[in-house]
């Protein structure tokens, strides 16, 4: 089959490099095949500049109907496989139709690109940014090459960040008051809080704090919701008595969180919840879920 | 909850240990290769073994110790930043990423201790954080061990901090705050163990809890070791906080243990200065707490402390230790209504011991203690509980032992009132203790008042108490009464008037004793009175006034009453002897009528009461002896008495007895001394009569073919002859003696060769006198052997 592979081999090697690729921060990205590669990291309103070089295979020429580079922002729904929705599409023509005999390099630049959404790899969808180079041909099909890059946007600390404080309970059974110090946390933040037991009539075995991610895609009747527990953090071991106050200190950094995304391009949302779970000796679970907002803070 | 078999438990423990060892192996590997990530991973896994709920505290402890040893190694690794390259600050965060709380907190404590040591953050904040975070473990056993680990691992750091005087006092307070906080939480967990599980395994649970008490107490121990904890801090912070916890936890096991722990762990001086506070907590504990033991130990410690040096005694006075203790005990007894009598009395015993050791000079305190005891005792029915009575005896014995002087005890007004609450048996035991104490210390009870009190105290011995007399051991009774008799001799005063009063009081009391006791007590009393008589006799010249109450006459009246009482018992022999004694005393006082009266009584007794022939013999000889020494009687009276005596002598039952009594009567007519009677005629008469009787006896014996006795009688009479012969009785002649010897020899012949030693000695004596020469020799010359 070797010759067949040879036959499908592209007629040329296309490589895409960023002009500041050496100095730019690289972050890991998981590919579809499960491998992790390092890719460049950008944020909105940065200029994306670089070079595309095309090198035909030894002793061959490429006839083409033009070369272009596109910057695409895509949302891909897994249940709607193959259908990409481009929310951003910018094009730069690199060459007019003609022949390439030897290695040829084209600089390109997309200046101050609006990239409002962050790269996201979820359970049911992904949002990705990619540079797509197309060498159009009449026959043999066009030659296309992709280069992924990642976009992360930073938010300033919220001006209003109230604590979450709530009293919940089951009548004559369990009454607690809990408090989380904020409602908005950044990704490397730490959740501080406490649970105060006002009434305990059940034998509690333990108490956990979970971080849950709720990813909803689609809209209306087609809405798909996927909930994932990203963290399960034991807060308490054993049965407390009335009046006991249990501290919470949960560092977010070990977990793979993203900022909260709300209605991204009318396609999806990602929300985070703190779920306080009490388990009694009969393994019954009592829980209270509370949304928190997560944002990305510029590293100092 | 299932009752878990021991076998299963062993299995679970083995599994746990295997788990710890397995992970420890990888942990060591990670440490050797300086791999922090793996070290954290395996240590967390290792610590997960401690999450088990299946083990009893003892087994859990075993498991804990395994993990503990590994953690010490891990701590060393954390300490050395060069090995893992992470600053201790980051490390402190890193270990908190662990999802399970128990491993997380163990690791946090471990890093925390390194952090404190590094001084990169204020110890106060770190300590506070650690002790706060540990709230997450609410399971009693796991929580206790976790906090115990925290205490253990922070201990040396705390001692450093607490002793660091260069820093300000705040640092000491930080350490103290931390320990107190940890202590409080541990105690809460410990108490909570009790509440878990159904009631039927309560006993088992208490046992399990006792096994864990050390963990809680350890905190107090550390507190006491911190140098910076001075009296001020102890008083202002440590004690109030600890006591607050003790009182509020409302758990008897905990309250008992902790109170005891406080007392044992902190210095005596602190206790003394904070006595009020400490004692205030006592009435507040649960009624089931054995607070009496706690208080006893406290008082024991304090009294030892008081004994340590004279300086501290002033402190005791300053803080009014006694009053405070006394009030506290009263309150405890008042609050703990269900406390058995024995408990209350034990408390009083402790307090009394304390008082005696610390304030030996304060009799009023002793009295106060006894008074309180009386109050308690009177609120309950008569003591039945043998342990309680034992305690009362201890209570009453303590002052006696301490003061070595029973007189002191007699001054204590509440003493007899306590005794009233004893049952009869114990009352007697106590009375014996008192008497023994008096005897041992040779204490002389010298005033009537004291005697009165004393007899009130020992009334259990003096008379039958109200309730039906229980069957008594004869020997015990004798011992008791002998003791009373001895005691009577200890009552003495040089002042005749006072002495008379004493005698009257004793008489009043003993009279109530009934016929069983009188034979024991009356002789003592009689001799005691006679001693007084002799004393008066010595100073006769001084007492002429009419007002003098103590005259021999009066005493003799009293004596006569006493002895009369005795004859009612009846105990005629004893009475007879006593009458004779009195007669002799009266003789000494020149009171003829009194003496005569006594003799009359003697003869009445002899005639009416003494029927036994043996007793009669004894009595006659006694009478003869006494009468012989009398010199107050007029001739007439004397004649009457001697006459009577001789007649009685001759009427004895057995011939040998008759014989002996009669020759003894001869002495009644021959008294040595200046104006002694020397009636040789009647002496001879007596002797001759004796001989006649001896002869008759001889004949009776030969009829019965029993020949042993009579020769002896002759020899005895011979000796009397010799006696009077030497004394110069003209009626006794050498010829009479000669005649008697021959008579004996004749008698001897019939009796074959048995030579009589008595006779041989007598003859040898005559030989000796003959050879002696001089007047006596000449006298004896004419006797031929």
Contacts between the chains, C-beta under 8 A, distances in Angstrom:
chain1	res1	chain2	res2	distance
A	206	B	101	7.9
A	231	B	99	7.6
A	232	B	99	6.0
A	233	B	99	5.6
A	234	B	99	6.1
A	234	B	100	5.1
A	234	B	101	4.2
A	234	B	104	7.7
A	234	B	136	7.9
A	235	B	101	6.6
A	235	B	136	5.9
A	236	B	101	6.7
A	236	B	136	5.1
A	236	B	137	7.4
A	236	B	138	5.8
A	237	B	51	7.2
A	237	B	101	5.1
A	237	B	102	5.7
A	237	B	136	6.7
A	237	B	137	4.8
A	237	B	138	6.5
A	237	B	139	5.2
A	237	B	142	6.2
A	237	B	143	7.8
A	238	B	137	6.2
A	238	B	138	3.7
A	238	B	139	2.7
A	238	B	140	7.0
A	238	B	142	6.5
A	238	B	143	6.5
A	239	B	138	5.9
A	239	B	139	7.3
A	239	B	196	7.9
A	240	B	138	4.6
A	241	B	138	7.9
A	241	B	188	8.0
A	241	B	192	6.5
A	244	B	135	7.1
A	244	B	138	6.6
A	245	B	135	6.6
A	246	B	135	5.5
A	246	B	136	5.7
A	246	B	138	7.5
A	247	B	132	5.6
A	247	B	133	5.7
A	247	B	135	5.7
A	247	B	136	6.6
A	249	B	96	6.4
A	249	B	133	7.0
A	251	B	93	6.2
A	251	B	96	6.0
A	251	B	97	5.8
A	253	B	97	7.8
A	254	B	97	4.5
